Amino acid sequence: MFPYSRFAHFAANSAILEAIPENADALHIIDFDIGGEVQWPPTIEAISQQHRTPRITSIRWEEEDNSAPSPWRSEEVRRQLCHHARCSNLKLKVDEIGMEELVAELKKAKKRGGGGREFLAFNCMTALPHMGKGKSRKLVREILTVAKGLLANSGNYISRNRGIITFGDGDACEKLKNCPGFGAVFDGYLGHYRAIL
């Protein structure tokens, strides 16, 4: 795997783990494009040491391109993640649902007073070198908008620290590769991510 991808996954995983409040019992990761099991094993291991319950929900998108099927479509990816969790003495729930179903589920949990001490982590990695063709920008904007809205309105989730959004964009690397120096690249990334978030 390319260093860009490893760094993006490491940075996202670190941000998620650092953001989890001490009183959170569970970590619910909502993944924009799981694409395989490469990102989550280190997080699963860290969660096992923190004695928290993990759950991973992959978003099923209706607007899929007609290229080769994603490795996530394979039941093997789910089995591998669950097996890794069992090796860390955890019971991991992995599922795949549509965006509308996810929003309805989280809103229903809020109405019931559910969610309790569940920390939400929205993970959006797109167009990283190992992922192949990225999802459309429209879908990226949709997940970011939905994530911001759900976190802003999730009063029954952990009071001040309801969740986190992590974002890695491989397309941004392509647009900035001809910059003359680090300062220009840094300024370009800063402007790019401010505009998105």
N, C-alpha and C positions, 0 to 999 in steps of 0.2 A: 504494500500500500504506500502511496506517495506521502511524503512528509507533511504536505499541506493538509491532507485528510486527517492524518494522525494528530496534528496540532489542533485542527478544528474540533475534533472529537474530544481531545484532552481538555481543551479550554472550556468546552460546553459542559463536560462531565464535572470538571472542577468547580465551575460556577454553580451548577446544580447542587453539588454536595455541600458547598460552603453556604448556600442560601437556605438550606433546610433548617427550620427552627428546632431547637432542642425538644420542644414538646410535640413535634410531629411524630405520629405513629407509623404513617405510611407515606410512600413516595409514588405518585401516579405520574408516569411519563407519557405524554401524548406526543407521538413522533410523526412528523410530517411525511417522511419517506424513509422507512426503516431500512430498506434496501439490503438487508443482510444483518448478521448478528455482530458485526465488527465493533460498533460503538459501545454496546452495553455491558459486556462482561466485567470490565473494571468497576463500573458503577454498581453492578450486582454484588461484587466482592466487598466493596466499601459499605454498602447498605447492610450486608450480613454482619459486619463488625459493629454497626450502629444499632442492631436489633430492631430494624424497621421492616415493614412489609412492602415489597415492591409490586408494581403493576405497570405493564407497558401496553399502551393502546396505539396501534398504528392506524393512521387515517386511510380509509379506502376512498379513492378519488374516482368520480364518474368520468371525468375528462382524462382518460389515459391515452397515451400515444399508442400507435399500433406497432411499436417495435417489440423486441423480445420481451417476454414476461419478466417482471421483477422477481428476484430471488425470494422476496417476501411472500409471493404467491405460493411458494412451496411450503408445505407443512414442515419440511425439514428445518427451516430457520426457527420456527416456533419451538420445535423439539430441542434444537441445540441450545437455545436460550434457557428453556426450562431445565434441561439437563445441567447446564452450568450453574443455575441457581440451586438445584438439588445438591450439587457438589459443595456449595457454600452453605448448606443447611437452610435453604430458603424455599418457600413455595411461591413461585412466580406465576402470576396470571398474565397471559399474553393474549390480546384479542385484536381484531381489526373491525372497525366500524366506519360508517360514513360520517361526514362532518355534521350533518343535520342530527343524526342519532346521538353523536357525542354532545352537542349543545343541549339537546333535550334531556339527556341523562344527567348532565351536570346541573342543569336548572332544576330538575326534579329532585336531585339530592339536596340542593340548597333549600327548596321548599319544605322538604321533610326534616330539615335541620341536619341532614346528612353531610358527608364530607368530613365532618368532625375535625380530626387532626390529620387530614390528608393534605399533603403538600403537592401542588400541581406544577409540573415542569413541562412546558411546551418546547419541543425541540424541532427546529426547522433547519435542516442541512439540505442544501440543494446544489447540484452541479459540481460537487467535489470530484476530483479526478477518478476515484474508484467507483463512483456512482453512475457513470455513463451520462446520458442526456438528462438534464435537469427538468423538473416540472416547469410549467409555464409560469410567467411572472404573475399572472392573474391568480393562480392557486397559491403562490407564495404570499401575495397581498391578502388573500382570503384567510389563510391560517393566522397570519399576524394580526389582522383586524379582529378575528374571532377570539384569539388568545387574549389580546388586550381587553376586549369587552368582558370576557368571562372573569378575568382576574380582577378587573375594576369593580365588577358587580357581585363578587362572591363573598358577601359579608359573613356567611357562616363558615367559611374556611378560616384558617388561622388568621387572627385579627390583623396585624400589620403586615405580615409577610405571607401573603396568600399563595404566591407562586413565582415562577420565573419564566422568562422567554429566552431561549438560546437560539442564535442564528449564525449559520455559516454559509457563505455564498461563494461558490467556486467561480461563478461568472464574473464577480468583481475582480478576481485575479487576472483574468484575460484582458479586461479593459484597462488595467493599470500596468501591464508588463513592459510598456515602452516608456515609462516615466524615467527621467534622467537621474533620480537619486532617491534615497530613502525618505527624505522630507516630503517630496512630491507624492510618493506612494502612500505615506502615512496620512497626508492631507486628503488625498483622494479617497482612502478608506473611511476616514473620519466623516467626510462630506456624504459619502455613499450611505453609511449606516445611520447617520442622523436623519437623512431623507427617508429612509425606510422605516425606522422606528419612531 
